[in-house]
Every structure is written in structure tokens, then in C-alpha cells.
Amino acid sequence: MGPLRFGALLGYRAALGLAGSRSAASKLIAGLGSEEEDVRVTSGMLLTRAGRRAEPYLVEALRRGENVPAILEVLGSIGDSAMEGEVERFIDDPDPRVARAAADASQLIRLERGG
């Protein structure tokens, strides 16, 4: 990933964090599905750092079936217990990647709340 792409991702994170920008959230969520690993990882970290500001957009994308395993991982990393139900809906998913990501995310959320 070049410096311009990295700068763009940081700009999206700023717009999401400061203004709750739907467009910025969409760009970062799309980055979760990038062919470039560094873009996927950076997008995930920035969405995690956006925390609760990102949650409504993550849930929307999750319900559309967009980058489901990655979104579940981000929701788990945020650790908000309000997202536990959204995450647990996927624990019995027929796709083993989705089911594993949901189980991992659920465990992270439980750990965050002290259980």
C-alpha cells in the first residue's frame, strides 16, 4: 500500500470519527475486502478505533452480507456488548469462516465485559 492509499484510509477514519460519515465508513468497510492484505488490516484497525461510531455501518454491511467474517472480527475487537446478539446470529453459519469469526468475536465481547 502506498502512502497515498494509507493517507486516504486515515482521512476516511477521521471523517468517520469526527462526523460519523457514512461514505467514509463505506470506504473502510470496502477496504476489508481488498486484495491487498495491508489495506484489509489497516481498514480493520481504523474501524476498530472508530468504535461505536462505526457500529451502525458495520451492522448494515453485515446484514447485506458484505465482508462478513472481517466485519465480525471488527465488531469483536470493538467489544461492545450491545453487538453480542448481532454477532451470535452467525455462530451456526454454514460457512466455517463465518461461524469461526462469529465465535471468536463473541468470545472477545464477553472478555471485554469481564465474563
C-alpha positions in Angstrom: 0.0 0.0 0.0 1.4 3.3 -1.0 1.4 6.5 1.1 -1.5 8.0 -0.8 -3.7 5.0 -0.1 -2.7 5.0 3.5 -3.4 8.7 3.8 -6.8 8.2 2.2 -7.7 5.5 4.7 -6.6 7.8 7.6 -8.8 10.5 6.1 -11.8 8.2 6.0 -11.2 7.3 9.6 -11.1 10.9 10.6 -14.3 11.6 8.7 -16.0 8.7 10.4 -14.7 9.6 13.8 -15.5 13.3 13.7 -18.6 13.4 11.6 -19.9 9.9 11.5 -19.6 9.9 7.7 -21.5 7.1 6.0 -19.3 7.5 2.9 -16.1 7.2 4.9 -17.4 4.1 6.8 -18.3 2.5 3.4 -14.8 3.1 2.1 -13.3 1.5 5.2 -15.7 -1.4 5.1 -14.9 -2.0 1.4 -11.2 -2.0 2.4 -11.9 -5.1 4.5 -12.4 -7.0 1.2 -9.4 -5.6 -0.5 -7.0 -8.0 -2.3 -4.2 -6.1 -0.5 -3.6 -7.5 3.0 -2.2 -4.2 4.3 -5.4 -2.4 3.1 -7.6 -5.1 4.8 -5.6 -4.9 8.1 -5.4 -1.1 8.1 -9.1 -0.8 7.4 -10.0 -3.2 10.2 -7.8 -1.4 12.7 -9.2 2.0 11.7 -12.8 0.7 12.0 -12.0 -0.8 15.4 -10.5 2.5 16.6 -13.7 4.3 15.4 -15.5 2.0 17.8 -19.2 2.7 18.4 -19.2 5.4 15.6 -18.6 2.6 13.1 -21.1 0.1 14.6 -24.3 1.1 12.7 -22.4 1.0 9.4 -20.8 -2.3 10.3 -24.2 -3.8 11.2 -25.7 -2.6 7.9 -22.9 -4.2 5.9 -23.2 -7.3 7.9 -26.9 -7.6 7.1 -26.1 -7.1 3.4 -23.6 -10.0 3.6 -20.6 -7.7 2.9 -17.2 -9.0 4.1 -19.0 -10.9 6.9 -16.0 -12.6 8.6 -14.0 -9.4 8.6 -16.9 -7.4 10.0 -17.5 -9.9 12.7 -13.8 -9.7 13.7 -14.0 -5.9 13.8 -17.2 -6.0 16.0 -15.4 -8.4 18.3 -12.4 -6.1 18.5 -14.6 -3.2 19.4 -16.0 -5.3 22.2 -19.4 -3.6 22.7 -21.8 -5.9 24.5 -24.7 -4.3 22.6 -23.4 -6.1 19.5 -23.4 -9.6 21.0 -26.7 -10.5 19.5 -25.7 -9.4 16.0 -22.5 -11.4 16.3 -24.1 -14.6 17.7 -26.6 -14.8 14.9 -23.7 -16.1 12.8 -22.3 -18.7 15.2 -24.1 -21.6 13.4 -23.5 -20.2 9.9 -22.9 -23.0 7.3 -19.7 -21.2 6.2 -17.0 -22.3 8.6 -15.1 -19.0 8.2 -18.2 -17.0 9.2 -19.0 -19.4 12.1 -15.4 -19.2 13.4 -15.3 -15.4 13.1 -18.6 -15.1 15.0 -17.4 -17.5 17.8 -14.2 -15.5 18.1 -16.0 -12.2 18.1 -18.5 -13.4 20.7 -15.6 -14.5 23.0 -13.9 -11.1 22.6 -17.1 -9.3 23.5 -17.6 -11.5 26.6 -14.0 -10.9 27.7 -14.4 -7.2 27.2 -17.4 -7.1 29.6 -15.5 -9.2 32.1 -17.1 -12.6 31.6 
